[in-house]
Protein backbone atom coordinates (compact mmCIF):
# COMPACT_ATOMS: atom_id res chain seq x y z
CA UNK A 1 0.00 0.00 0.00
CA UNK A 2 1.44 3.38 -0.96
CA UNK A 3 1.47 6.53 1.16
CA UNK A 4 -0.87 8.12 -1.36
CA UNK A 5 -3.37 5.25 -1.01
CA UNK A 6 -3.23 5.52 2.78
CA UNK A 7 -3.85 9.29 2.74
CA UNK A 8 -6.72 9.07 0.25
CA UNK A 9 -8.18 6.20 2.25
CA UNK A 10 -8.00 8.44 5.33
CA UNK A 11 -9.99 11.07 3.42
CA UNK A 12 -12.68 8.48 2.67
CA UNK A 13 -12.64 7.32 6.28
CA UNK A 14 -13.08 10.85 7.67
CA UNK A 15 -15.88 11.53 5.19
CA UNK A 16 -17.68 8.39 6.33
CA UNK A 17 -16.97 8.31 10.09
CA UNK A 18 -15.93 11.83 11.07
CA UNK A 19 -12.87 13.53 12.51
CA UNK A 20 -11.72 14.34 16.01
CA UNK A 21 -8.83 15.92 17.87
CA UNK A 22 -6.70 14.80 20.85
CA UNK A 23 -7.28 11.07 20.40
CA UNK A 24 -6.71 8.37 17.78
CA UNK A 25 -10.26 7.17 18.33
CA UNK A 26 -11.48 3.68 17.53
CA UNK A 27 -11.99 2.02 14.16
CA UNK A 28 -15.53 2.64 12.91
CA UNK A 29 -15.85 5.89 14.87
CA UNK A 30 -14.53 9.41 14.34
CA UNK A 31 -10.72 9.46 14.34
CA UNK A 32 -7.88 11.93 14.08
CA UNK A 33 -5.90 12.02 10.84
CA UNK A 34 -3.44 9.37 12.07
CA UNK A 35 -6.24 7.14 13.31
CA UNK A 36 -7.95 7.47 9.93
CA UNK A 37 -4.67 6.48 8.25
CA UNK A 38 -4.33 3.45 10.55
CA UNK A 39 -7.88 2.36 9.73
CA UNK A 40 -6.93 2.08 6.07
CA UNK A 41 -3.85 -0.09 6.47
CA UNK A 42 -4.79 -3.76 6.17
CA UNK A 43 -3.79 -5.88 9.16
CA UNK A 44 -0.26 -7.08 8.72
CA UNK A 45 0.45 -4.71 5.83
CA UNK A 46 2.67 -2.45 7.94
CA UNK A 47 4.96 -3.61 10.68
CA UNK A 48 5.64 -1.29 13.59
CA UNK A 49 8.78 -0.18 11.77
CA UNK A 50 6.75 0.46 8.62
CA UNK A 51 4.31 2.64 10.57
CA UNK A 52 7.15 4.68 12.07
CA UNK A 53 8.71 5.14 8.62
CA UNK A 54 5.32 6.34 7.34
CA UNK A 55 5.13 8.81 10.28
CA UNK A 56 8.60 10.11 9.43
CA UNK A 57 7.50 10.77 5.87
CA UNK A 58 4.35 12.54 7.12
CA UNK A 59 6.42 14.74 9.46
CA UNK A 60 8.38 15.91 6.45
CA UNK A 61 5.24 16.50 4.36
CA UNK A 62 3.39 18.36 7.15
CA UNK A 63 6.49 20.25 8.30
CA UNK A 64 5.61 19.24 11.88
CA UNK A 65 4.24 16.32 13.87
CA UNK A 66 1.02 15.23 12.12
CA UNK A 67 -0.71 14.71 15.48
CA UNK A 68 0.27 18.22 16.55
CA UNK A 69 -1.07 19.64 13.29
CA UNK A 70 -4.32 17.69 13.78
CA UNK A 71 -4.75 18.93 17.35
CA UNK A 72 -3.52 22.53 17.17
CA UNK A 73 -3.71 23.75 13.58
CA UNK A 74 -6.67 21.96 11.99
CA UNK A 75 -10.06 23.39 12.86
CA UNK A 76 -12.45 21.22 10.85
CA UNK A 77 -12.73 17.90 9.04
CA UNK A 78 -12.82 19.82 5.77
CA UNK A 79 -9.43 21.36 6.54
CA UNK A 80 -7.96 17.94 7.32
CA UNK A 81 -9.43 16.44 4.16
CA UNK A 82 -8.08 19.29 2.03
CA UNK A 83 -4.60 18.95 3.56
CA UNK A 84 -4.54 15.19 3.04
CA UNK A 85 -5.67 15.60 -0.57
CA UNK A 86 -3.03 18.29 -1.19
CA UNK A 87 -0.29 16.09 0.23
CA UNK A 88 -1.52 13.02 -1.67
CA UNK A 89 -1.46 15.02 -4.93
CA UNK A 90 2.30 15.52 -4.49
CA UNK A 91 3.00 11.79 -4.15
CA UNK A 92 3.53 9.22 -6.89
Rosetta silent file (secondary structure, phi, psi, omega in degrees, C-alpha in Angstrom):
SEQUENCE: XXXXXXXXXXXXXXXXXXXXXXXXXXXXXXXXXXXXXXXXXXXXXXXXXXXXXXXXXXXXXXXXXXXXXXXXXXXXXXXXXXXXXXXXXXXX
SCORE:     score description
SCORE:     0.000 S_00000001
   1 L     0.000  132.161 -178.685    0.000    0.000    0.000 S_00000001
   2 L   -86.818  161.837  176.002    1.438    3.383   -0.964 S_00000001
   3 H   -57.963  -40.505 -179.984    1.471    6.527    1.164 S_00000001
   4 H   -60.907  -44.187  178.616   -0.875    8.116   -1.359 S_00000001
   5 H   -62.511  -40.244  179.107   -3.368    5.254   -1.015 S_00000001
   6 H   -63.100  -46.401 -177.708   -3.230    5.525    2.783 S_00000001
   7 H   -65.791  -42.895  179.133   -3.850    9.287    2.735 S_00000001
   8 H   -69.846  -32.091  173.040   -6.718    9.070    0.250 S_00000001
   9 H   -64.944  -36.496  176.841   -8.176    6.196    2.251 S_00000001
  10 H   -64.462  -37.686  175.561   -7.999    8.441    5.332 S_00000001
  11 H   -59.016  -49.120  179.427   -9.988   11.068    3.415 S_00000001
  12 H   -60.570  -41.591 -179.289  -12.678    8.481    2.670 S_00000001
  13 H   -61.996  -47.956 -179.370  -12.635    7.315    6.284 S_00000001
  14 H   -62.845  -40.734  177.016  -13.077   10.849    7.675 S_00000001
  15 H   -59.930  -37.906 -176.508  -15.880   11.534    5.189 S_00000001
  16 H   -82.760  -42.448 -170.567  -17.682    8.389    6.333 S_00000001
  17 H  -110.678  -16.674 -179.766  -16.968    8.306   10.091 S_00000001
  18 L   101.309  172.186 -175.068  -15.933   11.826   11.068 S_00000001
  19 E  -127.592  150.036  176.375  -12.871   13.530   12.505 S_00000001
  20 L  -145.155  168.102  177.248  -11.716   14.338   16.012 S_00000001
  21 L  -116.642  159.226  171.472   -8.834   15.919   17.870 S_00000001
  22 L    68.683   14.423  177.792   -6.698   14.803   20.845 S_00000001
  23 L  -166.145  142.978  174.843   -7.278   11.066   20.400 S_00000001
  24 L   -63.728  -32.688 -175.018   -6.711    8.374   17.779 S_00000001
  25 E    78.324 -174.691 -178.273  -10.261    7.166   18.332 S_00000001
  26 L  -120.272  146.894  179.962  -11.480    3.681   17.525 S_00000001
  27 L   -54.325  133.642 -179.532  -11.994    2.025   14.163 S_00000001
  28 L    92.205   -5.074  177.584  -15.529    2.638   12.905 S_00000001
  29 L  -122.754  177.904  177.797  -15.852    5.888   14.874 S_00000001
  30 L   -60.946  144.490 -177.485  -14.527    9.405   14.342 S_00000001
  31 E  -141.290  159.009  171.898  -10.725    9.461   14.345 S_00000001
  32 L   -73.472  175.846 -176.638   -7.878   11.931   14.083 S_00000001
  33 H   -61.161  -37.187  178.749   -5.898   12.017   10.839 S_00000001
  34 H   -71.183  -38.776  176.062   -3.439    9.370   12.065 S_00000001
  35 H   -62.198  -40.179  177.754   -6.243    7.136   13.314 S_00000001
  36 H   -64.713  -38.172  175.728   -7.951    7.471    9.934 S_00000001
  37 H   -62.613  -47.278 -179.400   -4.673    6.482    8.249 S_00000001
  38 H   -59.506  -36.824 -178.522   -4.333    3.451   10.546 S_00000001
  39 L   -66.950  -14.852 -177.649   -7.882    2.360    9.731 S_00000001
  40 L  -106.154    6.140  176.383   -6.927    2.079    6.069 S_00000001
  41 L  -100.032  116.625 -179.613   -3.847   -0.087    6.466 S_00000001
  42 L   -57.552  144.833  177.810   -4.788   -3.762    6.170 S_00000001
  43 L   -52.291  131.017  178.387   -3.791   -5.876    9.164 S_00000001
  44 L    84.473  -10.601 -179.009   -0.260   -7.080    8.721 S_00000001
  45 L   -67.337  -42.281  179.969    0.453   -4.706    5.833 S_00000001
  46 L  -115.627  131.049  169.980    2.673   -2.451    7.945 S_00000001
  47 L   -78.687  173.692  174.894    4.961   -3.610   10.677 S_00000001
  48 H   -56.711  -43.356  178.289    5.636   -1.289   13.594 S_00000001
  49 H   -61.429  -40.722  178.592    8.784   -0.180   11.766 S_00000001
  50 H   -62.106  -40.207  178.506    6.751    0.455    8.621 S_00000001
  51 H   -63.464  -44.269 -179.339    4.311    2.645   10.568 S_00000001
  52 H   -66.924  -33.699  174.554    7.153    4.685   12.070 S_00000001
  53 H   -65.760  -41.324  176.434    8.708    5.143    8.621 S_00000001
  54 H   -60.066  -45.550  178.504    5.318    6.343    7.344 S_00000001
  55 H   -60.546  -39.829  177.289    5.128    8.805   10.276 S_00000001
  56 H   -61.159  -42.181  178.007    8.599   10.115    9.433 S_00000001
  57 H   -64.982  -40.214  177.871    7.504   10.772    5.869 S_00000001
  58 H   -64.563  -38.941  177.518    4.351   12.540    7.118 S_00000001
  59 H   -56.540  -43.134  178.993    6.421   14.744    9.460 S_00000001
  60 H   -64.584  -44.807 -176.800    8.384   15.906    6.448 S_00000001
  61 H   -69.569  -35.531  178.246    5.238   16.499    4.356 S_00000001
  62 H   -82.893  -23.333 -175.658    3.393   18.364    7.146 S_00000001
  63 L    77.197   12.053  178.063    6.490   20.252    8.304 S_00000001
  64 L  -169.744  176.940  175.788    5.614   19.243   11.876 S_00000001
  65 L   -61.802  125.965  179.849    4.245   16.318   13.867 S_00000001
  66 H   -57.069  -38.322  178.789    1.023   15.232   12.122 S_00000001
  67 H   -65.037  -38.267  177.801   -0.709   14.710   15.479 S_00000001
  68 H   -65.571  -42.586  177.900    0.265   18.217   16.552 S_00000001
  69 H   -60.263  -46.203  179.828   -1.074   19.641   13.287 S_00000001
  70 H   -57.792  -41.286 -172.329   -4.322   17.685   13.777 S_00000001
  71 H   -89.432  -23.258 -174.253   -4.750   18.928   17.350 S_00000001
  72 H  -121.359  -20.875 -178.148   -3.515   22.533   17.168 S_00000001
  73 H  -105.012  -49.724 -177.695   -3.710   23.750   13.578 S_00000001
  74 L   -65.706  140.266 -179.334   -6.668   21.960   11.991 S_00000001
  75 L  -121.250   -5.189 -177.867  -10.055   23.394   12.865 S_00000001
  76 L  -159.489  159.596  175.203  -12.449   21.216   10.849 S_00000001
  77 H   -62.019  -34.064  179.413  -12.727   17.899    9.040 S_00000001
  78 H   -62.319  -38.693  178.562  -12.821   19.824    5.772 S_00000001
  79 H   -66.025  -40.943  178.616   -9.426   21.358    6.537 S_00000001
  80 H   -65.088  -45.945  179.853   -7.956   17.938    7.324 S_00000001
  81 H   -60.092  -45.848  179.061   -9.426   16.441    4.160 S_00000001
  82 H   -60.269  -44.733 -179.504   -8.078   19.293    2.025 S_00000001
  83 H   -63.541  -44.898  179.339   -4.600   18.953    3.557 S_00000001
  84 H   -62.849  -40.339  178.268   -4.538   15.186    3.045 S_00000001
  85 H   -65.593  -41.178  178.764   -5.673   15.598   -0.573 S_00000001
  86 H   -61.901  -45.641  179.737   -3.033   18.290   -1.192 S_00000001
  87 H   -65.158  -44.982 -179.982   -0.286   16.091    0.226 S_00000001
  88 H   -59.318  -35.687 -179.948   -1.518   13.024   -1.673 S_00000001
  89 H   -64.704  -20.348  179.718   -1.455   15.016   -4.930 S_00000001
  90 L   -88.717   -7.445 -174.382    2.301   15.524   -4.490 S_00000001
  91 L  -100.234  151.498  177.622    2.996   11.791   -4.153 S_00000001
  92 L   -70.222    0.000    0.000    3.534    9.220   -6.889 S_00000001
